Amino acid sequence: MTESILYSAAVEALGLYRAKALLEIAARMDRHGPAISRFLEGLRDHGYTPMRVHFAVRRFARWLEVNPAATVEARGKMLAEMWSTYRLSVVEQTWPDTRIRFFRQTVFSRARTELGAALDRLMTRARNVPAGALDLEEQVAANRAATRPTAEEDYFLARMTYRYLAPGDEASLISIPGGDRQITEVVMALRDEEGHRFFVRGPASPREVARLLQLFHDANLQVTFTADHEFLLAFDENDTVLGGLFYRWVTPERYAAEGMAPTADAARKRAARGQVVSDRQGRRLLIRVPT
């Protein structure tokens, strides 16, 4: 264990590539060669757990030992606290698999074999590309289709993938066809001013987009959807489209909302009034369904 800490310190101080080169030389010349070789083999097979991630994981484990009956939401709050306290977003710039690794070693440490193996493969992909280059949403969608996660697993997969989700947000994931692949869509459950629940998500089918267009036409608003438009829709508990908006991205960080459709008369009391939600890319959009 002491030797492993020493070799890890070399990685922290020198960076992965310089440390590996140095340790490979030491493995051939030093009397501790076998231990160094085992450490290097672990790096190749499993990647490296940075110091801050290691201590964040240990602290989460100690908290869970004291709170074995912690709810899913409580564990989510603790995860978010550890991510912020140890500034793991900074670590992620150097170690691209940081977020997946952090979740894998905490809430997914005892994951089912299929899910655990899928997350391990995802970590391997993440550390072989620059930070931010992995389309985590697409990868999680593919893994959800293969592993069929439980509601609890989906809770943590959602927060691993969509960072804007707060621990207490009522959100779920659905997988929908996206051309030649599956994509994952977040479904946000919200409440209007009268306490009625409604749901916000992107469209799951062309029929839902057509229904939004019909709402515009019913309100005598003549609009045209184009290929570069994206959509956010509000639904009632029966999955009926209440209203929504369409928008397009002007820059990667700026969008232009081009129209908001009112609800049908029968559903107006279930409308979203000024509710702020986030789209699946984590940017904040305003859904306002007028009455």
N, C-alpha and C positions, 0 to 999 in steps of 0.2 A: 504493500500500500504506500509506504514512504517513497519507494522508488517511482511509483506511478505519479505521485504528487510532484516529484522532482522533474519528471519528463513533461508533465503538464505545464509546469512553470516555464519550461523552455518554450513550449508552444505559445503560451501567453506573452512571453517577452519578445520572442523572435518572429512570431507569426508561423503559420502552418508550414509553408514551403521551406523556409530557412531552417526551422527546427527539424523537419523531417530529414533534410540533407545532412544536418549535423548528427542526428541520432542514427542515421544509417551508417555513417562512418564509425561512430562510437560502437555500434552493434558488432562491427567486425574487429574492433581493436580492444574494447574494454572488457574487463572480466565480468561485467554485468550484461554482456551481449545477449544472452537468452531472454532476460527480462525486457531489455530494450526492444528486441525483436517481437516479443508478445505485445508490447505497447504499440508498436508500429502496425502490427497485424490488426489490432483493435481499431486503429485509426482508419485503415483501409476498409475494414468490414462494416464499421458502425459510425464512422465519423468522430468528431471531437465534441465533447461537452464543455463549453466555455465555463470559466470559473463562476461568473455571475449566474449562469443557468444552473450550475451544480448547487450553489447555495440557495437559490430560489426554490429549487426542487426539494432540497432537504427541509427548508422551512415549511413548505406546504405539507410535506409528509409528517412533520412533527405536529403541525396544527391539526391534521386529520387524525392522528393518534389520540389527541385530546378531545376531538369532536367527531367520533366515529359515526354518529347519527346525523351529521350535517346534511342539510337538504341540497338538492342540485343547485338551487339558486345561491345558497351560502358558499358552496364550493366555487361557483362561478365568480362570486364577489372576491373570494380569496385569490383566485387565479389573476383577476384583473389587478388586484392590489400588488401581488408579487411582480407582475409584468411591469407595473409602474415603478414600484420601489427599487427594483434592481435595474431599471432602465434598459430592459431587454431589447427595446426597439433600436437602441444604439448598438448593442451587440450584434443585432441582426444585419447591420450594414457590412460587417466583416464575416459573419457566419450565417449564410442565407437560410439554413435549415433551422434557425433558432426557434421560431414560433412552433413549428411542427414538433421539434424535439422537446420543447417545454411542455406541450400538451401530452406528448407521448409518455413522458417520464412522470407525469402527475396524474391527471384524470384518466389517462389511457394506459397507465402502467400495468394494469391487470386486464387489458382488453382481450376480447375473444381472439382466438388465433387468427381468424381471417382478417379482422379489422386491424389487429396489431401488425400483421405482415404487410397489409396495404399501407399503413402509416410509415413503416420502415422503408418500403420502396419509395414512398413519397419523399422521405428525408433524403434518400440517396439522390433522387432527381434534383431536389432543391439545392444540395451542396455542389452540384455539378454545373450550376448556372449562376450568373450574377444575381446579387440581391434584387428582389422585385421582379425578376424575369419569369419566374414560374407562375403560370396561370393556375393559382390554387383553386379557384372556383371550378374550373373545368376538371381538374384532377379529382377534387372531392366529389363532383357529380359522378364521374366514372366509378369511383370507389363505392359510393352509395348504392349504385345499381348492382354492384357485385356482392356487397356485404350485407345489405338490407339492415341498416342500423336501427336500434331501438330508439324510443323517444328520448331517453337520457343520453345516449350516444349522439343523437342528432343535436341535442342542446349544445354539447361541447364542440361538435364538428362545426356547427353554425358560428360559434364564437371564435373558433380557431380561424375560420375563413373570412368572416365578416366582422372586422374589428370594431365597427361602430355600434354593434349590438351591446347594450348594457345587460348586466346579469339579470335584472328584473324584467327585461323586455319579453313580452309574450310573442315569441317568434318560432316558426317551424320552417323546415326545408321541404321542398318538393323537387322532383326531377322531371324535367320536361324535354321533349325533343327539340334540338337546335340544329337543324340541317342534318348533317351526317353524324352528329354526336349528341350526347345528353348534356344538358346544362342544369345547374341547380339554381332555384329561385327561392328567395326569402319571402315568407308570408308573415307580415306584421299584423298582429291583432291590436286594435285600438278601440277607444270608446268615444262616442260623441258627447255633446253637452248634456244629454239626457241619460247618459250611462249605458246606451245601447252599444253592443259590440259591432265592429265592422272590421274588414280585413283589407290590407293594401299589399299588392304585389304586381309584378309584371304580367302580361298576358300569357296564358298557357296554350292558346290556340288562336288561329285567325278569326274564329267565330267571336271571340271576346273583343277583338279589335273592331270587328264589324258592328258589334253591339255598341261600343263606344261611339263609333261614327254615327250610328242611328240616334244616339242621345243628342249629339250635336245637331243633327238635322231636325229632330223633334223640337229643339229649342230655337229653330230657325237660324242656326249658326252654320253657315256654309264653309266647311273646311276641307282640305285635301291632305291625306296622309301620303308621305313619300318614303322612299327606301331608307333615308337617313334619320327618320324619326324613331324615337323610342317612346315607351308608354308606361304609365303607372295607373293602375285601376283600383277603385274601391268596390268591395263586394259586401253583400250581406251574408248572413249565416247560411243561406241557401245557395251561395255561390252565384247570385244574380249581380250583374254589373250595375252599380249605383251611379257611377260617374268616374271621372279620371282626367288625366291630362296627357298631352303629347309634347315632346320636346326634342331638341337636337343639341349635340355638343358643338360648341363654337371653338373651344380649345379643350385640351385634356382636363382643365380645371374649371371650365366655365360653360354653362349651358344656357340655352334660350328656351323658356317655356312658351309655346306658341298657341296654346288653347286649353281651357278647362271646361269640361262638360258638366252641366247641371244634372241632377238626378231626375228620375221620373216622379210625377206627383205623388204616387203611392208610396214612394220610398224616401221622400224628402226628410222625414223626421229621423231617418237612420243615417243621414249624410255626415260626412266629415266636415267639420267647420274649423278651418285654420289649423289642422293637425300637421305637425312637421314630422316627416318620416325620412328614411334614407333609402336610396335606390341600391341595387345590388353591388354597385361600385363604391359605396360608402359615402357618396356625396349627398348633401341634404337637399330635399325638394319639398315644395309646399303643395299639399293636396287640399284644395278648398272646393267643396261641392256646394254651390250656392243654393239657397232656398228661394 
